[in-house]
Amino acid sequence: MASNTNGLAADSTLQAICYKRGSLQLLDQRKLPLETIYIEIRDSTDGWNAIRDMVVRGAPAIAIAGVLSLAVEVFNSGAFNGSVADAASFLQNKLEYLVSSRPTAVNLSDAATKLKEVILKAAATSSEARSVFQAFIEATEIMLEDDVATNRAIGSYGASFVQQHSEKPKLSVLTHCNAGSLATAGYGTALGVIRALHSEGVLEWAYCTETRPFNQGSRLTAFELVHEKIPATLIADSAVAALMKAGRVDAVVVGADRVASNGDTANKIGTYSVALCAKFHSVPFYVAAPLTSIDLSLSSGREIVIEERSPKELLNARGGLGEKVAASGISVWNPAFDMTPANLISGIITEKGVITKTGADTFDIKAFVQKTGDQA
Ligand code: MRU
């Protein structure tokens, strides 16, 4: 079921995920910016399809929408004819299924791992299947609430760090893809940094790329920037080098789908090209991401699985949603992400602070996570 609402949260920010216990609606991001339509998500199958089909996208939003789809499923499921152990394995299997929707972003898999611990703990202390479901639902709701606070912290740390590392009183910042309210539960990560700079009065200008082929930049980031009344300009992906050569970019801030323990970062296809241009033009290149985007099990980005999507995204207009535009018979390679090596990254902005380099080429993210975890 689809419904029309104005797409805004109470604080008038754009809202990709509308949740009340037992009810989940996702803003259909394929329709933006032309239409604001929410789709009702009744269960984890709807959740899986919404993630796979890009109704909801962006690493943190994928994680939260995915686990909430299972929360509404179990809330509305009525009587469960099974034991506590059956309830636990039902939830664990469904989480595995959800994680299989898209391979590159780690946040959903991270959420699933944490929720499995909650499930096991609840199963060990409960006598009823319902209590296991209840513990699961409550834990997913905390994840939803925490995400906005996390993003605000990223915005605040990022804005201070970027300013401290620039000699200019006002900065022009470029971003790629969409790492804003629409890619999260609210506020955004990379776009959160831009929003924080703007609200502190130190943003000269924001630039967003189109982000071919799915156009997350022209459809979603441009939409958010206009909505927030942030002074901004849209450029073609291929204009990044020229913009930097003209001296119009003081910093780049992008999001992340998965960061390996040495700092290598998978993000939207084209991020690597932007980082190479930034290196050449001595423009600092920052990754803004929550700690849930970090995958300490991977020693480098070479181990990150890069999703390949349908040729249709290139062959047809509007990232595959419109009419055919490419020559019939041409073959297509359509990786959805690329990997930016750590040596091109100036800093990784998280909700616990900014991770800086330990050597010329790598970050010691494990040590940072350990240190900030110990302080918490
Ligand atoms: O394919 P998408 O639209 O899910 O890709 C999104 C990105 O690459 C974002 O930059 C990333 O997920 C960070 S979102 C805060």
Residues whose N, C-alpha, C, O or C-beta is under 5 A from the ligand:
A	BS01	MRU	R57 G58 A59 P60 H176 C177 N178 A179 A183 T189 Q216 G255 A256 D257 N267 K268
